[in-house]
Amino acid sequence: MEETNHENQLNIELSEDVAEGIFSNLAIITHSNTEFVLDFIRVMPGVPKARVKSRIILTPEHAKRLMKAMQENIEKYEALNGRIKTQEEPPGFPMNFGGPTAQA
């Protein structure tokens, strides 16, 4: 007979509007000494203005955990579907918005 520990279970709810997701084709990452800010943006061809569609703020520890989880999932994806091809820098996007930035 196997016992399960229900004390450590987390019940996660996903509402319909959040489940639909938000498409993003540009991410701007900034950070301070206490947080990482991930801004997800949708850039449309021929439109000179783009809005941040979602902003996620993480502690440095959670940012590092997210990076490791993404890396593991990309490795699993590529093992099944082949290597993901990327361009080093998408043309025409500003990279610096006044703070330390990285792009994904």
Buried (B, 14 or more C-beta within 10 A) or exposed (E): EEEEEEEEEEEEEEEEEEEEEEEBEBBBBBBEEEEBBBBBBBBEEEEEEEEBEEEBEBEEEEBEEBEEEEEEEEEEEEEEEEEEEEEEEEEEEEEEEEEEBEEE
